[in-house]
Amino acid sequence: MKILFDLLPVFLFFVAYKFAGHDPAVAHELATRVLGGGIEATQAPILIATAVAIVATAGQIAWVWLRHRKVDTMLWISLGIIAVFGGATLFFHNPTFIKWKPTALYWLFGTTLAGSELLFRRNLIRRMLEAQVRLPEPVWGRLNHAWTAFFLGMGVLNLYVAYNFSEEAWVNFKLFGGMGLMLLFALAQGLYLSKHIQEETS
């Protein structure tokens, strides 16, 4: 349920884009009414979807705060990034900014993992998982490196899709491609770790 909750803004972004694309005239009228003039009809779906994603992320934080009186740092980071890149897209009527948003988030994750290890000798993946599993020291290092490489690579892949395929293809990739690749990578990591967990406990 937490994973589904975290993915809610991405899912609503996708749904809003698809609905707006089905009726461009209505989408254009709505975008013009809310965001002002100077918007082309072809820009309306991505602008509406971006606005929905910003509101959804802010709504997530409000909901978590009302229920727990505490908000995870990751949610605040997500709100900050969507507010900056999404806000720039809405202000300049330019989808380039929102297309960079996933890359900014991926690269932030990757550089944080790498920087924490290089500068402070802290393995953040270990800190998150060591309460659930016990692994040999070298495996924790490889795990941190693998996730660092994955996030950096996903940032590059997002830009490749954004600049070499249609806007609709990028929107599809943002939901299905990005989440699908992360799920496959996590499953592969789980299979790799299961071997070492069994070896350590045998």
C-alpha atoms as one frame of an Amber mdcrd trajectory, in Angstrom:
protein
   0.000   0.000   0.000   2.861   2.388   0.742   4.353   1.767  -2.705   0.981
   2.484  -4.338   0.610   5.616  -2.218   4.077   6.834  -3.218   3.257   6.250
  -6.895  -0.045   8.133  -6.734   1.237  11.436  -8.246   2.876   9.543 -11.143
  -0.320   7.595 -11.787  -2.502  10.731 -11.629  -0.069  12.525 -13.954  -0.524
   9.687 -16.462  -4.321   9.628 -16.121  -4.639  13.425 -16.421  -2.443  13.462
 -19.522  -4.488  10.730 -21.201  -7.839  12.334 -20.379  -6.671  15.749 -21.578
  -5.356  14.216 -24.779  -8.739  12.649 -25.579 -10.411  16.079 -25.800  -7.789
  18.656 -26.810 -10.304  21.497 -27.181 -11.625  21.162 -23.634  -8.095  20.655
 -22.300  -6.897  23.776 -24.079  -9.782  25.826 -22.686  -9.143  24.561 -19.156
  -5.397  25.178 -19.355  -5.933  28.694 -20.709  -8.455  29.495 -17.997  -6.200
  28.314 -15.187  -2.729  29.175 -16.494  -3.417  32.155 -18.729  -3.084  32.832
 -22.435  -0.332  31.942 -24.845  -0.829  28.192 -24.506  -0.938  26.088 -27.643
  -3.500  23.305 -27.857  -0.762  20.700 -28.073   0.737  21.945 -24.780  -2.476
  21.622 -22.778  -2.289  17.898 -21.835   1.220  18.056 -20.373   0.477  21.305
 -18.530  -2.709  19.905 -16.993  -0.952  16.681 -16.027   1.876  18.655 -14.419
  -0.548  20.744 -12.368  -2.317  17.571 -11.222   1.012  16.004 -10.169   1.947
  19.078  -8.103  -1.431  19.128  -6.343  -1.308  15.358  -5.771   2.154  15.521
  -4.182   1.107  18.398  -1.918  -2.034  16.407  -1.033   0.107  13.405  -0.115
   2.078  15.452   2.381  -1.081  16.982   3.870  -2.627  13.521   4.281   0.481
  12.034   5.904   0.824  15.000   8.232  -2.801  14.827   9.360  -2.539  11.089
  10.045   0.953  10.822  11.552   2.094  14.373  12.365   5.319  13.447  10.620
   6.346  13.478   6.952   9.148  11.353   5.473  12.082  13.295   4.089  11.558
  11.572   0.744   8.107  13.123   0.377   9.480  16.584   1.072  12.201  16.049
  -1.525   9.617  14.879  -4.067   7.484  17.947  -3.399  10.483  20.254  -3.763
  11.539  18.751  -7.078   8.035  18.652  -8.576   7.415  22.210  -7.379  10.596
  23.507  -9.027  10.495  21.574 -12.311   6.713  21.398 -12.561   6.361  25.038
 -11.581   8.832  26.034 -14.301   6.848  24.016 -16.852   3.628  25.784 -15.882
   5.200  29.246 -15.741   7.064  29.039 -19.048   4.550  26.694 -20.741   7.502
  24.466 -21.550   7.366  20.668 -20.992  11.159  20.376 -21.051  11.348  21.119
 -17.329   8.928  18.392 -16.247  10.717  15.916 -18.507  13.904  16.616 -16.549
  12.155  16.041 -13.216  12.572  12.208 -13.091  16.229  12.550 -14.068  16.800
  15.099 -11.297  15.223  12.731  -8.775  17.158   9.680 -10.009  20.455  11.548
 -10.041  19.771  12.935  -6.575  19.306   9.391  -5.282  22.399   8.135  -7.088
  24.706  10.941  -6.019  23.422  10.752  -2.444  24.247   7.042  -2.245  27.669
   7.556  -3.823  28.516  10.726  -1.928  27.543   9.300   1.439  29.862   6.348
   0.890  32.774   8.307  -0.554  32.690  11.290   1.787  31.327   9.875   5.031
  31.946   6.118   4.705  28.221   5.541   5.255  26.356   2.901   3.281  22.790
   4.197   3.124  21.414   1.001   1.583  22.787  -0.903   4.558  21.258   1.551
   6.997  17.852   1.049   5.383  17.972  -2.747   5.183  20.253  -4.089   7.908
  17.374  -4.383  10.382  15.683  -6.857   8.004  18.637  -8.817   6.591  22.202
  -9.684   7.544  24.785  -9.744   4.785  28.580 -10.009   4.477  30.320  -6.638
   4.380  31.405  -6.866   0.693  27.815  -7.588  -0.367  26.579  -4.381   1.247
  29.169  -2.470  -0.768  28.167  -4.115  -4.032  24.512  -3.470  -3.265  25.138
   0.230  -2.713  27.164   0.457  -5.940  24.465  -1.370  -7.887  21.712   0.994
  -6.764  23.933   4.003  -7.421  24.579   2.828 -10.981  20.896   2.009 -11.480
  19.706   5.464 -10.470  22.345   7.248 -12.537  21.534   5.044 -15.530  17.794
   5.625 -15.142  18.400   9.367 -15.224  20.220   9.031 -18.530  17.557   6.681
 -19.931  14.783   9.126 -19.021  16.495  11.889 -20.991  17.081   9.558 -23.930
  13.371   8.728 -24.130  12.348  12.357 -23.562  14.497  13.689 -26.405  14.234
  10.849 -28.912  10.586   9.824 -28.690   7.220  11.539 -28.679   5.826  13.253
 -25.616   3.175  10.552 -25.246   5.832   7.825 -25.419   7.734   9.588 -22.634
   4.588   9.798 -20.477   4.031   6.058 -20.983   7.663   5.345 -20.141   7.484
   7.512 -17.019   4.843   5.232 -15.514   5.318   1.804 -17.049   8.954   1.895
 -18.143  10.432   3.561 -15.090   8.429   1.612 -12.544   8.773  -1.632 -14.482
  12.554  -1.372 -14.687  12.781  -0.530 -11.001  10.642  -3.549 -10.115  12.771
  -5.848 -12.275  15.964  -4.465 -10.773  14.629  -4.901  -7.242  13.636  -8.494
  -8.015  17.088  -9.204  -9.442  18.651  -7.725  -6.312  16.408  -9.916  -4.180
  17.535 -13.043  -5.997  21.172 -12.028  -5.603  20.771 -11.274  -1.918  18.901
 -14.495  -1.153  22.016 -16.462  -2.071  24.174 -14.556   0.383  21.564 -14.580
   3.137  21.364 -18.380   2.884  25.150 -18.691   2.904  25.490 -16.550   6.006
  22.782 -18.365   7.993  23.721 -21.893   6.907
